[in-house]
Amino acid sequence: MPLELDSFRTARQAAEAAAREAEALGLRAAAAERAARRARDAGDAAVAAASEQAASDLRAQRADALRLRLDRTAEIGELLGGMDRRAETLIGTLSTSYPVALLPVRIETRFDRDAAGSVSALRLRIFPDQIHLHQHRPVVTPAETAAGRAYWQAVHADPEIAPAAWAALLDAVARPERAAFVMDRLRPRNAPPEAP
């Protein structure tokens, strides 16, 4: 499966690159056609012919890029079809004795437009969200110890700056629950009872 995902990513990146290249070549071809028109209007036949040839070459390159994009898109479809078939096979082997977890996903949508600018397709991307695991580590790390001691030294020196000291501890530890644990674990014996 990882190899197939790598192939999928590679094909998707190639398809996206080909689409960007086709768009850029289309813009350059249009600019060359405008230059040919201006040159014809100005009576400069040599420049007009050169610009028309450049526009023709750019259109041919654009067509090649679009063909590459279609090839990569077909490859992506084949890879996804293969993954779907294998997923169906794997799902069929699951035991009915155990529950199956349906994990959260993030969905992104995008409208594709054709050359005329009208909507041609609605594309969906589905990204599995990370599973949130809450685990408690009873051992305080050296970095957490330093942040906790700095908190208590600041509060002992001036109790009025407790909110700022808490913010600094929270920045160092990253989660409020963990910061509260570190603060409680490193509470000095002589801390006043009203201290947070």
C-alpha positions in Angstrom: 0.0 0.0 0.0 2.8 2.6 0.8 4.3 2.0 -2.7 0.9 2.6 -4.3 0.5 5.8 -2.2 3.9 7.0 -3.4 2.9 6.2 -7.0 -0.4 8.0 -6.5 1.4 11.1 -5.1 3.9 11.1 -7.9 1.2 10.8 -10.5 -0.9 13.5 -8.9 2.1 15.9 -8.7 2.9 15.2 -12.3 -0.7 15.9 -13.3 -0.8 19.1 -11.4 2.6 20.2 -12.9 1.3 19.4 -16.4 -1.9 21.4 -15.7 0.1 24.4 -14.5 2.5 24.2 -17.5 -0.5 23.9 -19.9 -2.0 27.0 -18.4 1.3 29.0 -18.7 1.8 27.9 -22.3 -1.8 28.9 -23.1 -1.1 32.4 -21.7 2.1 32.7 -23.7 0.4 31.5 -26.9 -2.3 34.1 -26.4 0.3 36.8 -25.9 2.2 35.7 -29.1 -1.1 35.9 -31.0 -1.7 39.4 -29.8 1.8 40.3 -30.8 1.2 38.9 -34.3 -2.0 41.0 -34.6 -0.2 44.1 -33.5 2.7 43.4 -36.0 0.2 42.8 -38.8 -1.6 46.1 -38.0 1.7 47.9 -38.0 2.6 46.3 -41.4 5.6 44.3 -40.1 5.1 41.0 -41.9 8.3 39.4 -40.6 7.5 40.0 -36.9 3.9 38.9 -37.5 5.1 35.6 -39.1 7.6 35.0 -36.3 4.9 35.7 -33.7 2.4 33.4 -35.4 5.0 30.6 -35.6 5.8 31.1 -31.8 2.0 31.0 -31.0 1.7 27.8 -33.1 4.6 26.1 -31.3 3.3 27.1 -27.9 -0.2 25.7 -28.7 1.5 22.4 -29.7 3.4 22.3 -26.5 0.2 23.1 -24.6 -1.5 20.2 -26.3 1.4 17.9 -25.2 1.1 19.1 -21.6 -2.7 18.5 -21.6 -2.1 15.0 -23.0 0.4 14.3 -20.2 -2.1 15.6 -17.7 -4.8 13.2 -19.1 -2.3 10.3 -19.0 -1.4 11.0 -15.4 -5.1 11.4 -14.5 -5.9 8.1 -16.0 -3.0 6.5 -14.1 -4.4 8.0 -10.9 -7.8 6.5 -11.7 -6.3 3.1 -12.2 -4.4 3.4 -8.9 -7.5 4.5 -7.0 -9.5 1.7 -8.6 -7.0 -0.9 -7.5 -6.9 0.6 -4.0 -10.7 0.5 -3.8 -10.8 -3.2 -4.9 -8.2 -4.1 -2.3 -10.1 -2.1 0.4 -13.3 -3.9 -0.4 -11.5 -7.3 -0.1 -9.9 -6.2 3.2 -13.2 -5.0 4.6 -14.8 -8.4 3.7 -12.2 -10.1 5.9 -13.0 -8.1 9.0 -14.5 -10.0 11.9 -18.0 -9.0 13.0 -17.0 -9.7 16.6 -15.2 -6.3 16.9 -16.4 -2.8 16.2 -14.9 -0.8 13.3 -13.8 2.7 14.1 -14.9 5.3 11.5 -12.3 8.0 11.9 -12.9 11.7 11.2 -12.0 13.1 7.8 -11.4 16.6 6.4 -13.1 17.3 3.1 -11.9 19.9 0.6 -13.9 20.8 -2.5 -12.9 22.6 -5.7 -14.7 23.4 -8.9 -12.9 22.7 -12.2 -13.6 25.0 -15.1 -13.4 24.2 -18.8 -11.8 26.4 -21.4 -15.0 28.5 -21.7 -14.9 29.2 -18.0 -18.0 27.2 -17.0 -17.9 24.7 -14.2 -17.1 21.3 -15.6 -16.7 19.2 -12.4 -16.7 19.3 -8.6 -13.6 17.7 -7.2 -13.5 16.3 -3.7 -10.4 15.5 -1.7 -10.7 13.5 1.5 -8.0 13.6 4.1 -8.1 11.4 7.2 -7.7 13.5 10.3 -5.2 12.6 12.9 -6.4 10.5 15.7 -6.2 12.5 18.9 -4.4 10.6 21.6 -4.2 11.9 25.1 -1.4 10.3 27.0 0.0 11.3 30.4 3.7 11.2 31.0 4.4 11.2 34.8 8.0 12.1 34.3 8.7 15.8 33.9 11.2 16.5 31.1 14.3 18.8 31.7 12.7 21.5 29.6 9.4 21.3 31.5 11.4 21.4 34.8 13.2 24.6 33.7 9.9 26.2 32.6 8.1 25.1 35.9 10.9 26.5 38.1 10.9 29.8 36.1 7.2 30.0 36.7 7.5 29.5 40.4 10.5 31.9 40.8 8.5 34.6 38.9 5.4 34.1 41.0 7.5 34.1 44.2 9.2 37.3 43.2 6.0 39.1 42.3 2.6 37.4 42.6 1.0 40.1 40.4 2.8 38.6 37.3 1.3 35.1 37.8 -0.8 35.5 34.5 2.3 36.4 32.5 4.3 33.6 34.1 1.5 31.1 33.4 1.5 32.3 29.7 5.3 31.6 29.6 4.8 28.2 31.1 2.0 27.4 28.7 4.3 28.5 25.7 7.0 26.2 27.0 4.8 23.2 27.6 2.2 23.6 24.8 -0.9 22.1 26.5 -2.8 23.6 29.4 -3.3 20.2 31.1 0.4 19.4 31.0 1.3 22.9 32.1 -1.0 22.5 35.2 0.6 19.1 35.9 4.1 20.6 35.7 3.1 23.6 37.9 1.6 21.3 40.5 4.5 18.8 40.4 7.1 21.5 40.9 5.1 23.5 43.5 7.6 24.5 46.2 6.9 23.5 49.8 6.9 27.2 50.8 4.3 28.2 48.2 1.5 30.1 49.7 -1.8 28.2 49.8 -3.6 30.8 47.6 -1.0 30.4 44.9 -2.4 28.9 41.7 
